[in-house]
Amino acid sequence: MTDDPSAPVLELIRGVWRFSALHVLARLGVAEALRGGPLTATQIAGRCDARPELLARVLRAAAGFGLLRSVAPGTYELTEAGEVLLPDHPRSLHAGVLTTADPALMYSLLTLPETVATGRRPFVARYGPLYRHLATDKELGELFDAYMDLRSRTFARALAETYDFSQARSVVDVGGGKGHILATVLRTHPHLSGTVFELAHLAPAARACLAERGVADRADVVTGDFFASVPVKADVYLLSNVLHNWDDAEAARIIGNVLTAMPPRGRILFLDMILPDDDSPHLGKDLDMRMLGVFGSGGERTRAEYTRLLERAGLSVAGITELAASTSLIEAMRAE
């Protein structure tokens, strides 16, 4: 513990500098170059098409914060932490780094003071709504999907293993993207059938994902806009990281459309980050800065805020369970 009051701010400033080095490692493929073992800075630069004398400075910095390790002067190998920059690592953050560093998404953070001061959304003014932008920027869209897939794996597995699906026969993943979470649930519970409900441009990728995961015979993809309707009946509706994109009025509209389709004894499962009410650190508080810059409205909610939203939308909270990756499962049913 330091007595220097400037230390917390300096640490945050240093974080930006460190991220710039991290971006170099991910963008130039340094981890892939080191996959086979230690190399000199010159050898790494040759494989990454970089200037050796400049890359050496980045490698030195990366070794300083634990992603690389010196095995001889000017020669480096990957550490266990550095291995997550490999695109095919089981817990890869390669796509996460590149998504974070994308100029459009970085713009949303750099213009955050304007958003907070005026309520305007410079990101939307320049790039349009996030999901429309992802549909038009193919590289970013693929990176974003890969990052969301990896980020969801831990809590998707926890959901499939924790929640009692024994009384259900059908599940609809509302706004389910490519169907990664639904596929995990279906693989764990062979008695279930499922539907991904998503925008039309994501349907081909969702069908491919469900086929790749071996559940296409029990899964379907229905296209539409959840602000208009959710035209699929099921025992369980899953909304994963959906409500945090929208303000309370918009979220209530989505829930209302689910309730219109949901049978009387149906359940809705929300997967979101539930923020602590005190000042303790939480990943969701950090992510909320990204949400604020990109969406303006919406954002991560505390337990009290989430419960109040659901109750106003006509739901009763049956329980909240901490899953994994700072994500909670909120089970809700139609209010009596």
ABEGO torsion letter per residue (X at the ends): XBABAAAAAAAAAAAAAAAAAAAAAAAAGAAAAAAAEBBBAAAAAAAAGBBAAAAAAAAAAAAAAGABBBABBGBBBBBAAAAAABAABAABAAAAAAAAABAAAAAAAAAAAAAAAAGBBAAAAAAEBAAAAAAABAAAAAAAAAAAAAAAAAAAAAAAAABBAAABABBBBBGAEAGAAAAAAAAABAABBBBBBBBAAAAAAAAAAAAAAGAAAABBBBBEBAAABBABBBABBBBBGAAAABBAAAAAAAAAAAAAABBAABBBBBBBBBBBABABBBAAAAAAAAAAAAAGBEEBBBAAAAAAAAAAAGBBBAEBBBBBGGBBBBBBBBBX
